[in-house]
Amino acid sequence: MNKISQAYQVWKNMGTRYLWFRMTYEWKKRRGVLEKKFPTEAKSIAFEPLADWRAHSTRFFFEGRDSVFLPRELSPALEKRAQNILKGKVLFFHREWKTVKDWHTHPLTGHVYDANLHWSLIEDIDPVAGDIKYVWERARFSFVYDIIRFDYHSGENHGEWVIEQIESWIDANPLNKGPHYRCSQEISLRILNWIFALNFYKYSDCITEERWQKIHNSIYRQVQHVYGNIDFSRIAVRNNHAITECLALYLVGLLFPFYPNSATMKSKGKAWLEEEVAYQIYNDGTYLQFSMNYHRVALQLLSWGMRLAELNKEYFSSTFYSRVRRSLRFLHTCQDEQTGALPNYGNNDGAWFFPLSESDYRDYKPLLNTLSCILDKKALYPETGPWTEDVAWYGFDVRRRERSNFTPKARTYFEIESFNKGGYYVYKETDSLTFIRCGAYKDRPGQADNLHLDLWVQGENILRDAGSYLYNTDEATTRYFAGTRGHNTVMLGDYDQMLKGPRFIWWYWNKEKEAVWKQEEQGFVFKGSVSVYTYLGKNIKHRRKVTKLKDQWVWEVEDEILNKPADLPMLQLWHPSTKAFGKIKFTASDEHGNVLESSIEEGFYSSHYGVKETVKDIVYTTSGAKINTRIEWVL
């Protein structure tokens, strides 16, 4: 595509406001306007004394370390993680430990970011430097939750170490310089995590008046950066970044009323947050980023907002609560009940900002249970488990735990749901889950994955999404994970459903779709159709029919490409889990009834960000326009 065609696609998909803002923002960055707007020097401010804050601070989830209503039970896993962290190790993306020597060195490439370079001059996508998320991960300060939880359960006190880490970051990162001012979301998360730590160690000797003033001068200057750059996330990005930053403005204004212009930050942050929720969460509870993990990110943040607002007798709009409640229903519907996991669907960068229990990263029970307690004051799940701990950290007394009236009635056979706005179709039996993606985009797509089919049986994800791996990697790897190849759907030759652009951009969005569930004699039948490959020809559509047979772990899939280019083969792609390989049986035929032989190809799977394992993909190929496949799970 030439630049004129690209500009037209951007305007067509994103609108005039977005295009104009991005053009002017890039101009400001190149002309040094942002360097002037975000100065690197600031006078120190004398904030409210520490003693006054301790005496009459705004309500937080808890009042110091001794007011968390939670039994003390130290797990060996938590103790081991805490010891690793205290030795200078970082658990990257909840999966891989690496030793980190400072705040600016990339642990994989060894690249050292310039801590004296203005943030606007630093590139976040650089093939030489490597994925900047690896440098941001430690500076986000999510590691403090393991130390805080260890101190609570063990009775020890590592407050001095935590405050030293905060001071170390402040000393090593001059105002508006270096990689850690490059992203306002990262700044916002760092602020929230510092606030959590300050409240836990509130009465500890590690917080002195001098440190109190130093930390608040840093928080205030960082939040002023967020406030001054908020239009970038609210116009150019418009996703969980905007929710994070608006929440930070609201909560800093709420919790620290002694800051200059705190009332303005609070009121604007709250209003903007309500606008973002109404825009980003669709009215059926699905999320505009088309990602399970990013949906969790947004809802974790909103949990902070709702709970702290409630504790301080403030409330959001009715639309705000309605969208969150419907999100809870959507994610709970898509959840595998045995593991608590959801399909590994959509972009997943390993984000889990507030890990407050021993639950696995892929387990969504902590979030959904906490949401239910905030919304209904009752737990979501009838049983107890590690996810219960999260609720206590949000200020609930888990010792008086009640069962939830939100939990769906016991199913004697099935549950079927359609989320038409977001484009998700789910069929749940007592021991299986059928998840189908069929959507049309009005907001930016993350992956070219329409009509992806995800199957779960007895807690095993037998046909799965390949995942995300890394955002900054080679083109072929990016195309595999983000493109059609990494999903259980159909390709034309080696082409994706949409045309891949630079970074996170896709051209030729899928704009049309049809989808419906029906109950028929043989089972439940999904019929869906999407307009795809529009850059390869006119009126190309992929039709998929999925029949889940009654009382059997059997699915019949009928794929058809309408107006298929004659010179391109049709590929039907399947990604069985390693455990399922050999236990899952495929039988495929073409439009004439001829049996098709599968080919076993090398594929990849990424369970966590930055992790890639080699697996086996199953591919059926035909020169025609139809493939019919029977899928059987055999124990």
C-alpha positions as CSV (number, residue, x, y, z in Angstrom):
1,M,0.0,0.0,0.0
2,N,1.2,3.5,-0.8
3,K,1.1,6.3,1.7
4,I,-2.1,7.8,0.2
5,S,-3.9,4.4,0.5
6,Q,-2.6,4.0,4.0
7,A,-3.8,7.5,5.0
8,Y,-7.2,6.8,3.5
9,Q,-7.5,3.5,5.5
10,V,-6.6,5.3,8.7
11,W,-9.1,8.0,8.0
12,K,-11.8,5.5,7.1
13,N,-11.2,3.4,10.1
14,M,-10.2,5.9,12.8
15,G,-11.8,9.2,11.8
16,T,-10.7,12.7,11.1
17,R,-10.1,13.6,14.8
18,Y,-7.7,10.7,15.3
19,L,-5.8,11.3,12.1
20,W,-5.4,15.0,12.8
21,F,-4.3,14.5,16.4
22,R,-1.6,11.9,15.4
23,M,-0.2,14.2,12.7
24,T,0.0,17.2,14.9
25,Y,1.4,15.2,17.9
26,E,4.2,13.8,15.7
27,W,4.9,17.3,14.5
28,K,5.1,18.5,18.1
29,K,7.4,15.7,19.0
30,R,9.8,16.3,16.1
31,R,9.8,20.1,16.6
32,G,10.6,19.9,20.3
33,V,7.3,21.2,21.5
34,L,6.8,18.3,23.8
35,E,10.3,18.9,25.4
36,K,9.1,22.4,26.3
37,K,5.7,21.3,27.5
38,F,7.2,18.6,29.8
39,P,10.2,20.3,31.6
40,T,12.9,18.4,33.3
41,E,13.3,20.7,36.3
42,A,10.8,21.5,39.0
43,K,10.8,23.2,42.4
44,S,10.3,21.1,45.5
45,I,6.9,21.4,47.1
46,A,6.2,21.1,50.9
47,F,3.2,18.8,51.2
48,E,1.0,17.9,54.1
49,P,3.1,16.5,57.0
50,L,3.3,12.7,57.4
51,A,1.7,12.9,60.9
52,D,-1.3,14.7,59.5
53,W,-1.8,12.1,56.8
54,R,-1.6,9.3,59.4
55,A,-4.1,11.0,61.6
56,H,-6.8,11.9,59.0
57,S,-6.1,10.5,55.6
58,T,-8.7,9.6,53.0
59,R,-10.0,6.1,53.4
60,F,-8.0,3.3,51.6
61,F,-8.8,-0.4,51.3
62,F,-7.2,-0.9,54.7
63,E,-5.7,1.1,57.5
64,G,-2.2,-0.2,57.7
65,R,-1.0,-3.7,57.7
66,D,-2.9,-4.8,60.8
67,S,-6.4,-4.0,59.4
68,V,-6.6,-6.6,56.6
69,F,-9.3,-9.0,57.4
70,L,-7.6,-12.2,56.2
71,P,-6.2,-15.3,58.0
72,R,-2.4,-15.4,57.9
73,E,-1.3,-18.4,55.9
74,L,2.2,-18.3,54.4
75,S,2.5,-20.5,51.3
76,P,6.0,-21.9,50.3
77,A,5.5,-20.5,46.8
78,L,4.9,-17.0,48.1
79,E,7.9,-17.2,50.4
80,K,10.1,-18.4,47.5
81,R,9.0,-15.6,45.2
82,A,9.6,-13.0,47.9
83,Q,13.1,-14.3,48.6
84,N,13.9,-14.1,44.8
85,I,12.6,-10.6,44.6
86,L,14.6,-9.5,47.7
87,K,17.7,-10.9,45.9
88,G,17.1,-8.6,42.9
89,K,15.2,-10.9,40.6
90,V,12.1,-10.0,38.6
91,L,9.4,-12.4,37.5
92,F,8.8,-11.2,34.0
93,F,5.2,-11.5,32.9
94,H,4.4,-13.9,35.7
95,R,6.5,-16.6,34.0
96,E,10.3,-16.2,33.9
97,W,12.8,-15.1,36.5
98,K,15.6,-12.8,35.5
99,T,18.2,-10.8,37.5
100,V,17.9,-7.1,37.0
101,K,20.8,-4.9,37.9
102,D,19.4,-1.4,37.4
103,W,16.3,0.5,36.1
104,H,17.5,1.0,32.5
105,T,19.2,-2.1,31.2
106,H,17.3,-4.5,29.0
107,P,17.6,-8.0,30.5
108,L,17.6,-9.7,27.1
109,T,19.5,-7.5,24.8
110,G,21.7,-5.7,27.2
111,H,20.7,-2.3,25.7
112,V,21.0,0.5,28.2
113,Y,18.4,3.3,27.8
114,D,19.6,6.8,28.2
115,A,18.3,8.1,31.6
116,N,19.2,11.7,30.6
117,L,17.3,11.8,27.3
118,H,13.9,13.5,27.2
119,W,11.2,10.9,27.1
120,S,9.7,12.2,23.8
121,L,13.0,11.3,22.0
122,I,12.9,7.7,23.1
123,E,11.4,5.1,20.7
124,D,9.3,2.3,22.3
125,I,9.6,0.1,19.3
126,D,13.3,-0.5,18.5
127,P,14.6,-3.8,17.0
128,V,18.1,-3.1,18.4
129,A,17.1,-2.2,21.9
130,G,14.4,-4.9,22.2
131,D,10.9,-4.9,23.6
132,I,10.8,-2.0,26.0
133,K,8.2,-3.8,28.1
134,Y,11.1,-5.8,29.6
135,V,12.5,-2.5,31.0
136,W,9.1,-1.2,32.1
137,E,8.2,-4.4,34.0
138,R,10.2,-3.8,37.1
139,A,9.6,-0.1,37.2
140,R,5.9,-0.8,37.2
141,F,6.4,-2.0,40.9
142,S,3.9,-4.8,40.8
143,F,6.6,-6.9,42.5
144,V,5.7,-5.0,45.8
145,Y,2.6,-7.1,46.1
146,D,4.5,-10.3,46.7
147,I,6.6,-8.5,49.4
148,I,3.6,-7.0,51.0
149,R,1.7,-10.3,51.0
150,F,4.8,-12.1,52.4
151,D,5.1,-9.5,55.2
152,Y,1.5,-9.9,56.1
153,H,1.4,-13.7,56.2
154,S,4.8,-14.1,57.8
155,G,4.7,-11.2,60.2
156,E,8.0,-9.8,58.9
157,N,8.5,-6.2,57.8
158,H,10.4,-5.4,54.6
159,G,9.0,-1.9,54.5
160,E,12.5,-0.4,54.5
161,W,13.5,-2.5,51.4
162,V,10.3,-1.4,49.6
163,I,10.8,2.3,50.4
164,E,14.5,2.0,49.3
165,Q,13.3,0.6,46.0
166,I,11.0,3.6,45.5
167,E,13.8,6.0,46.4
168,S,16.2,4.2,44.1
169,W,13.8,4.7,41.2
170,I,13.3,8.4,42.0
171,D,17.1,9.0,42.2
172,A,17.8,7.1,38.9
173,N,15.0,8.7,36.9
174,P,15.1,12.5,36.6
175,L,11.8,14.2,35.8
176,N,10.6,13.6,32.3
177,K,13.8,11.8,31.3
178,G,14.4,8.2,30.3
179,P,12.2,5.3,29.2
180,H,10.0,5.3,32.3
181,Y,8.4,8.6,31.4
182,R,7.7,7.3,27.8
183,C,4.3,5.7,28.7
184,S,1.7,7.5,30.8
185,Q,0.1,4.2,31.6
186,E,3.3,2.9,33.2
187,I,3.6,6.1,35.2
188,S,0.0,5.7,36.4
189,L,0.5,2.0,37.4
190,R,3.7,2.9,39.3
191,I,1.8,5.6,41.2
192,L,-1.0,3.2,42.2
193,N,1.4,0.6,43.3
194,W,3.4,3.1,45.4
195,I,0.1,4.2,47.0
196,F,-0.7,0.6,47.9
197,A,2.7,0.2,49.5
198,L,2.5,3.5,51.4
199,N,-0.9,2.5,52.9
200,F,0.3,-0.9,53.9
201,Y,3.5,0.4,55.6
202,K,1.6,3.5,56.8
203,Y,2.7,3.3,60.5
204,S,6.1,1.8,59.8
205,D,9.3,3.6,60.8
206,C,10.6,3.2,57.3
207,I,8.4,6.1,56.2
208,T,10.1,9.2,57.6
209,E,9.1,12.8,57.0
210,E,11.9,13.3,54.6
211,R,11.0,10.2,52.6
212,W,7.3,11.2,52.7
213,Q,8.0,14.5,51.1
214,K,10.4,13.1,48.5
215,I,8.0,10.4,47.4
216,H,5.1,12.8,47.1
217,N,7.1,15.3,45.1
218,S,7.8,12.5,42.7
219,I,4.2,11.2,42.6
220,Y,2.9,14.8,42.0
221,R,5.3,15.5,39.2
222,Q,4.5,12.1,37.6
223,V,0.8,12.6,37.8
224,Q,1.2,16.1,36.3
225,H,2.9,14.4,33.3
226,V,-0.1,12.1,33.0
227,Y,-2.5,15.0,33.2
228,G,-0.6,17.0,30.6
229,N,-0.5,14.1,28.1
230,I,-3.9,12.7,28.7
231,D,-5.2,13.5,25.2
232,F,-2.8,11.0,23.7
233,S,-4.4,8.1,25.5
234,R,-7.9,9.5,25.1
235,I,-7.7,10.3,21.4
236,A,-4.8,8.3,19.8
237,V,-4.9,5.1,22.0
238,R,-8.4,4.9,23.5
239,N,-8.1,1.6,25.3
240,N,-7.0,0.3,28.7
241,H,-4.2,3.0,28.7
242,A,-6.9,5.7,28.9
243,I,-8.7,3.9,31.7
244,T,-5.5,3.5,33.7
245,E,-4.5,7.2,33.4
246,C,-8.0,8.6,34.1
247,L,-8.3,6.4,37.1
248,A,-4.9,7.6,38.4
249,L,-5.9,11.2,38.1
250,Y,-9.2,10.5,39.9
251,L,-7.6,8.5,42.7
252,V,-4.6,10.8,43.3
253,G,-7.1,13.7,43.5
254,L,-9.3,11.7,45.9
255,L,-6.6,10.3,48.2
256,F,-4.3,13.3,48.3
257,P,-6.5,16.4,48.5
258,F,-3.5,18.4,49.7
259,Y,-2.0,18.4,46.2
260,P,-2.2,21.6,44.1
261,N,-5.1,21.3,41.6
262,S,-6.1,17.9,43.2
263,A,-9.8,18.9,43.0
264,T,-9.5,19.5,39.2
265,M,-7.6,16.2,38.7
266,K,-10.2,14.4,40.7
267,S,-13.3,15.8,38.9
268,K,-11.9,15.6,35.4
269,G,-10.4,12.2,36.0
270,K,-13.7,10.9,37.2
271,A,-15.7,12.4,34.3
272,W,-13.2,11.1,31.8
273,L,-13.2,7.7,33.4
274,E,-17.0,7.5,33.1
275,E,-16.7,8.5,29.4
276,E,-14.1,5.9,28.7
277,V,-16.1,3.1,30.3
278,A,-19.2,4.0,28.3
279,Y,-17.1,4.1,25.1
280,Q,-14.8,1.1,25.7
281,I,-17.1,-1.4,27.2
282,Y,-19.9,-2.3,24.8
283,N,-23.5,-2.6,26.0
284,D,-23.3,-6.4,26.0
285,G,-20.3,-6.3,28.3
286,T,-17.7,-7.1,25.7
287,Y,-14.6,-4.9,25.3
288,L,-13.3,-2.9,22.4
289,Q,-9.8,-4.4,22.5
290,F,-11.1,-7.8,21.7
291,S,-8.8,-9.4,24.3
292,M,-9.6,-11.4,27.4
293,N,-6.6,-10.2,29.2
294,Y,-7.0,-6.6,28.4
295,H,-10.6,-6.8,29.5
296,R,-9.3,-8.1,32.8
297,V,-6.8,-5.2,32.9
298,A,-9.6,-2.7,32.5
299,L,-11.8,-4.4,35.1
300,Q,-9.0,-4.7,37.7
301,L,-8.5,-0.9,37.4
302,L,-12.2,-0.3,37.7
303,S,-12.3,-2.4,40.8
304,W,-9.9,0.1,42.4
305,G,-12.1,3.0,41.3
306,M,-15.4,1.5,42.4
307,R,-14.2,0.3,45.8
308,L,-12.3,3.4,46.8
309,A,-15.1,5.7,45.6
310,E,-17.6,3.7,47.7
311,L,-15.4,3.8,50.8
312,N,-15.3,7.5,50.5
313,K,-19.0,7.8,49.7
314,E,-18.7,8.6,46.1
315,Y,-20.3,6.9,43.1
316,F,-20.1,6.7,39.4
317,S,-22.8,6.9,36.8
318,S,-25.4,4.2,36.3
319,T,-23.9,3.4,32.9
320,F,-20.5,2.8,34.5
321,Y,-21.9,0.1,36.9
322,S,-24.1,-1.4,34.2
323,R,-21.2,-1.9,31.8
324,V,-19.0,-3.4,34.6
325,R,-21.8,-5.8,35.6
326,R,-22.3,-6.9,32.1
327,S,-18.6,-7.4,31.7
328,L,-18.6,-9.7,34.7
329,R,-21.4,-11.7,33.1
330,F,-19.5,-12.0,29.8
331,L,-16.2,-13.1,31.3
332,H,-17.9,-15.5,33.6
333,T,-19.8,-17.1,30.7
334,C,-16.5,-17.6,28.8
335,Q,-14.7,-19.1,31.8
336,D,-13.8,-22.7,32.1
337,E,-15.2,-23.7,35.4
338,Q,-12.6,-26.2,36.4
339,T,-9.5,-24.1,35.9
340,G,-10.9,-20.6,36.1
341,A,-9.2,-19.8,32.8
342,L,-10.6,-18.2,29.7
343,P,-9.6,-18.7,26.1
344,N,-6.1,-17.2,25.4
345,Y,-7.9,-15.0,23.0
346,G,-6.7,-11.6,21.7
347,N,-3.5,-9.6,22.5
348,N,-2.0,-10.6,25.8
349,D,1.1,-8.8,27.0
350,G,1.3,-10.5,30.4
351,A,-0.4,-7.6,32.2
352,W,-1.7,-8.5,35.7
353,F,-1.2,-5.3,37.6
354,F,-2.4,-6.2,41.1
355,P,-1.5,-9.9,41.9
356,L,-3.0,-10.4,45.3
357,S,-3.3,-14.1,45.7
358,E,-1.7,-17.4,44.9
359,S,-4.0,-17.9,41.9
360,D,-2.4,-18.7,38.5
361,Y,-2.0,-15.9,36.0
362,R,-4.5,-17.5,33.7
363,D,-7.1,-17.9,36.4
364,Y,-9.8,-15.2,36.3
365,K,-11.5,-16.1,39.5
366,P,-9.7,-13.5,41.6
367,L,-11.0,-10.7,39.4
368,L,-14.5,-12.0,38.9
369,N,-15.0,-12.8,42.6
370,T,-13.8,-9.4,43.6
371,L,-16.1,-7.7,41.1
372,S,-19.0,-9.6,42.5
373,C,-18.2,-8.6,46.0
374,I,-17.9,-4.9,45.1
375,L,-21.1,-4.9,43.0
376,D,-23.3,-7.3,45.1
377,K,-21.4,-7.6,48.4
378,K,-21.4,-11.4,47.9
379,A,-18.8,-13.8,46.5
380,L,-19.3,-15.3,43.0
381,Y,-18.1,-18.8,43.6
382,P,-19.7,-21.2,46.0
383,E,-16.4,-22.7,47.0
384,T,-13.4,-21.1,48.6
385,G,-9.9,-21.0,47.1
386,P,-6.8,-18.8,46.7
387,W,-8.9,-16.2,44.8
388,T,-10.7,-15.4,48.1
389,E,-7.6,-13.5,49.3
390,D,-8.0,-10.8,46.7
391,V,-11.3,-9.8,48.2
392,A,-9.7,-9.2,51.6
393,W,-7.1,-6.8,50.1
394,Y,-10.0,-4.7,48.8
395,G,-11.3,-4.2,52.3
396,F,-13.8,-7.0,52.7
397,D,-13.9,-9.3,55.7
398,V,-13.6,-12.8,54.2
399,R,-14.3,-14.3,57.6
400,R,-18.0,-13.4,57.1
401,R,-18.0,-14.7,53.6
402,E,-21.4,-15.2,52.0
403,R,-22.4,-17.3,49.0
404,S,-23.4,-15.3,45.9
405,N,-26.8,-15.0,44.4
406,F,-25.0,-14.0,41.1
407,T,-23.8,-17.6,40.5
408,P,-25.9,-19.1,37.7
409,K,-28.4,-21.7,38.6
410,A,-27.0,-25.2,38.3
411,R,-27.2,-26.4,34.7
412,T,-28.8,-29.8,34.1
413,Y,-27.4,-29.7,30.6
414,F,-26.4,-26.5,28.8
415,E,-26.0,-22.8,28.7
416,I,-25.9,-20.8,25.4
417,E,-25.1,-17.2,25.0
418,S,-24.6,-14.7,22.2
419,F,-22.7,-11.4,22.6
420,N,-23.6,-9.8,19.3
421,K,-22.0,-6.4,19.8
422,G,-18.6,-7.7,20.6
423,G,-19.0,-10.8,18.4
424,Y,-18.7,-13.8,20.8
425,Y,-20.8,-16.9,20.8
426,V,-20.6,-19.4,23.7
427,Y,-22.1,-22.8,24.4
428,K,-21.4,-24.4,27.8
429,E,-22.2,-27.9,28.9
430,T,-21.3,-29.4,32.3
431,D,-18.0,-30.6,31.0
432,S,-17.2,-28.7,27.8
433,L,-17.0,-25.1,26.5
434,T,-17.4,-24.1,22.9
435,F,-16.2,-20.5,22.2
436,I,-16.6,-18.9,18.7
437,R,-15.4,-15.5,17.6
438,C,-17.5,-13.8,14.9
439,G,-17.2,-10.0,14.8
440,A,-17.3,-6.8,12.7
441,Y,-15.0,-4.0,13.7
442,K,-15.9,-0.4,14.4
443,D,-12.9,-0.2,16.8
444,R,-9.3,-1.2,16.1
445,P,-8.8,-5.0,15.7
446,G,-6.0,-6.7,17.5
447,Q,-5.7,-9.9,15.6
448,A,-6.9,-11.3,12.3
449,D,-8.8,-14.1,13.9
450,N,-12.5,-14.1,12.8
451,L,-14.4,-17.4,13.2
452,H,-11.8,-18.8,15.5
453,L,-13.1,-21.8,17.4
454,D,-11.9,-22.5,20.9
455,L,-12.8,-25.9,22.6
456,W,-12.5,-27.0,26.2
457,V,-13.2,-30.5,27.6
458,Q,-13.0,-31.2,31.3
459,G,-10.6,-28.3,32.0
460,E,-8.4,-29.0,29.0
461,N,-8.2,-26.4,26.2
462,I,-8.1,-29.0,23.4
463,L,-8.3,-26.5,20.5
464,R,-6.7,-23.2,21.5
465,D,-5.5,-19.8,20.4
466,A,-1.7,-19.6,19.8
467,G,-1.4,-16.5,22.0
468,S,0.6,-13.4,21.5
469,Y,4.3,-14.0,22.4
470,L,6.0,-10.6,21.8
471,Y,4.9,-7.2,20.3
472,N,8.4,-6.4,19.2
473,T,9.7,-9.3,17.2
474,D,10.4,-10.3,13.6
475,E,7.6,-9.9,11.0
476,A,7.1,-13.6,10.4
477,T,6.6,-14.3,14.1
478,T,4.3,-11.4,14.6
479,R,2.2,-12.5,11.6
480,Y,1.9,-16.0,13.0
481,F,0.6,-15.0,16.4
482,A,-1.4,-11.9,15.5
483,G,-2.5,-13.2,12.1
484,T,-4.9,-15.8,10.9
485,R,-2.3,-18.6,11.0
486,G,-2.3,-18.7,14.8
487,H,-6.1,-19.3,15.1
488,N,-8.5,-22.2,14.5
489,T,-10.0,-20.8,11.3
490,V,-9.5,-20.6,7.6
491,M,-6.8,-19.0,5.4
492,L,-6.5,-18.2,1.7
493,G,-3.0,-19.2,0.8
494,D,-0.6,-17.4,3.0
495,Y,-2.8,-14.3,3.3
496,D,-4.4,-13.0,6.5
497,Q,-8.0,-12.1,6.8
498,M,-6.9,-8.4,6.9
499,L,-3.8,-6.8,5.6
500,K,-1.1,-6.3,8.3
501,G,0.3,-2.8,8.7
502,P,3.1,-1.5,10.9
503,R,3.1,-2.1,14.7
504,F,-0.5,-2.8,15.8
505,I,-2.2,-1.6,12.7
506,W,-4.4,-3.7,10.4
507,W,-5.8,-2.5,7.1
508,Y,-9.1,-3.5,5.5
509,W,-11.1,-4.2,8.6
510,N,-13.8,-6.8,8.7
511,K,-16.9,-4.6,8.6
512,E,-19.7,-7.1,8.0
513,K,-20.8,-10.2,9.9
514,E,-23.9,-12.4,10.5
515,A,-24.1,-14.9,13.4
516,V,-26.8,-17.0,15.1
517,W,-27.1,-19.9,17.5
518,K,-30.0,-22.4,16.9
519,Q,-31.1,-25.6,18.7
520,E,-31.7,-28.4,16.2
521,E,-32.4,-32.1,16.6
522,Q,-28.8,-33.2,16.5
523,G,-27.5,-30.5,18.8
524,F,-26.7,-26.8,19.0
525,V,-25.8,-25.1,15.7
526,F,-23.8,-21.9,15.2
527,K,-23.9,-20.3,11.8
528,G,-21.6,-17.3,11.1
529,S,-20.4,-15.3,8.1
530,V,-17.8,-12.6,7.9
531,S,-16.5,-10.4,5.0
532,V,-12.7,-11.1,4.9
533,Y,-9.8,-10.9,2.4
534,T,-11.4,-7.8,0.9
535,Y,-8.0,-6.7,-0.3
536,L,-7.7,-9.8,-2.5
537,G,-11.1,-9.6,-4.3
538,K,-14.7,-8.4,-4.1
539,N,-17.4,-10.0,-1.9
540,I,-15.1,-12.6,-0.4
541,K,-16.8,-14.2,2.7
542,H,-16.0,-17.0,5.1
543,R,-19.0,-19.0,6.2
544,R,-18.7,-21.3,9.2
545,K,-21.2,-23.7,10.6
546,V,-20.4,-25.4,13.9
547,T,-22.6,-28.2,15.2
548,K,-22.1,-29.4,18.8
549,L,-23.7,-32.9,19.0
550,K,-25.8,-33.6,22.0
551,D,-24.3,-35.7,24.8
552,Q,-21.0,-36.2,22.9
553,W,-17.7,-34.5,22.7
554,V,-18.1,-34.2,18.9
555,W,-18.2,-31.0,16.8
556,E,-19.0,-30.8,13.1
557,V,-17.5,-27.9,11.3
558,E,-18.4,-26.8,7.8
559,D,-16.3,-24.0,6.2
560,E,-17.0,-22.3,2.9
561,I,-15.3,-19.4,1.1
562,L,-17.6,-17.5,-1.1
563,N,-16.1,-15.8,-4.2
564,K,-12.8,-17.5,-3.5
565,P,-10.0,-16.5,-5.9
566,A,-9.4,-19.6,-8.0
567,D,-5.6,-19.4,-7.8
568,L,-5.5,-19.5,-4.0
569,P,-5.8,-22.7,-1.9
570,M,-8.1,-22.8,1.1
571,L,-6.4,-23.9,4.4
572,Q,-8.3,-25.0,7.4
573,L,-6.1,-24.6,10.5
574,W,-6.3,-26.4,13.9
575,H,-4.1,-25.8,17.0
576,P,-4.6,-28.7,19.4
577,S,-2.9,-28.5,22.8
578,T,0.1,-30.7,23.4
579,K,-2.0,-32.9,25.8
580,A,-4.8,-33.1,23.2
581,F,-2.6,-34.1,20.3
582,G,-3.3,-37.8,19.6
583,K,-6.5,-37.7,21.7
584,I,-8.4,-35.5,19.3
585,K,-9.6,-37.1,16.1
586,F,-10.2,-35.1,12.8
587,T,-12.0,-36.4,9.8
588,A,-12.2,-33.9,6.9
589,S,-13.6,-33.9,3.3
590,D,-13.9,-31.4,0.5
591,E,-17.0,-30.2,-1.3
592,H,-17.2,-33.3,-3.4
593,G,-17.0,-35.7,-0.4
594,N,-13.4,-36.6,-1.0
595,V,-11.4,-37.4,2.1
596,L,-8.7,-34.9,2.8
597,E,-5.4,-35.9,4.4
598,S,-4.0,-33.6,7.0
599,S,-0.5,-32.2,7.1
600,I,1.4,-31.7,10.4
601,E,3.2,-28.4,10.4
602,E,5.5,-26.7,12.9
603,G,3.6,-24.2,14.9
604,F,4.0,-22.2,18.1
605,Y,2.2,-21.6,21.3
606,S,2.6,-18.7,23.8
607,S,0.9,-19.3,27.2
608,H,2.5,-16.1,28.6
609,Y,4.1,-13.0,27.1
610,G,7.7,-13.7,26.0
611,V,7.3,-17.5,26.1
612,K,7.2,-19.4,22.8
613,E,7.1,-23.2,22.5
614,T,7.2,-25.3,19.4
615,V,4.0,-27.3,18.8
616,K,2.3,-29.2,16.0
617,D,-0.4,-27.7,13.9
618,I,-2.9,-29.6,11.8
619,V,-3.7,-28.2,8.4
620,Y,-6.2,-29.3,5.7
621,T,-5.8,-27.9,2.2
622,T,-8.1,-27.9,-0.8
623,S,-8.1,-26.1,-4.1
624,G,-11.9,-25.9,-3.8
625,A,-14.0,-23.6,-1.6
626,K,-15.4,-26.0,1.1
627,I,-14.0,-28.2,3.9
628,N,-16.2,-30.2,6.2
629,T,-14.5,-31.6,9.4
630,R,-15.7,-33.8,12.2
631,I,-13.8,-33.3,15.5
632,E,-14.0,-35.9,18.2
633,W,-12.4,-35.9,21.6
634,V,-11.4,-39.4,22.5
635,L,-10.2,-40.3,26.0
